[in-house]
Amino acid sequence: MYQSIAVSKGQTTLPKPVREALGVEAGDTLRYIISEGTVQAVRLCSVAELAGMLARDGHAPVALSEMDQAIVQGAIDGGNV
């Protein structure tokens, strides 16, 4: 368990093991999720970090325009257009 002290402006320093666990570096943005009396801190990822995260072996990358076409075709085939 780690702790830090909040100063008058509400700022605190994340202990080094917490920063390392979250992968937080100077300038990173954190998001806080409050639920049922607990708070979770999550480091936001940049778009560049998300590149390739949905890749699956044996599947070729799909362009956004191809995704758009597939969505339109699915709507047409499903009778939603």
N, C-alpha and C positions, 0 to 999 in steps of 0.2 A: 504494500500500500504506500502511496506517495501523497505528499501534501504540499501546498503552497499557500501563501498569504495574499489576500486581496488587499490592494492599497485603496486609498480614498476614492480614486476614480474608477474603481472596479477592475483594474488591471491586475494580472498575476503572471508569474513566470511558470511555464510548464517545466516540471522537472525533466532532466535529460532522458531518463528511461521512458517517460511518457512521450516526449518528442520523437524518440527513436521508434517506439512502438507505432506511432501514427505516421512516421515518415515525414515529420514536419521540419521544414527549414525556414530560415528567415524570409519573410515576404509571402509565405503560404497563407491561404485562407482556410479557416476552420468553420464548420457549421455545427451548431449545437441542437440536439434533438431532446426535447423535454417530454417525458412520458411517465406517468404514474409515480411522480416524486423522484425520478432518476434523470440524470443528464448524460447524454453520450456526446462525445466530441468526435467529429469526422473531418479528415482533411479532404478538401475539394480537389479533384483532379483537373488538370488542364485538358483541353480537347486533344492535344498532341499525345498525352499519356493514354488516352482511350483508344488510339489507333491500333487496330488489330486485335482488340480484346475479344471480339466475337468470331474470330477466325476459327474454322474447324478443318481438321485434316480431311483432304479429299474434296473440299469445296472451294471453288474459285471465288475470288472477291467479286462483289456485285456493285456496279456504279449506282449512284443515287437516282439517276434517270431511269435505270432499269427497275429499281424499287418502285418509283412512281408509276411506271407503266404497269407493273404487276398489281399494284393497289387498284388502279383504274380498272384493269381487266377483271380483278376479283370482284369489284363492285358491279361490273356489267354482268359477269357470269352469275352472280348471286341475286340479280334482279334489283339491285339497290340504286340503279341509275335510270 
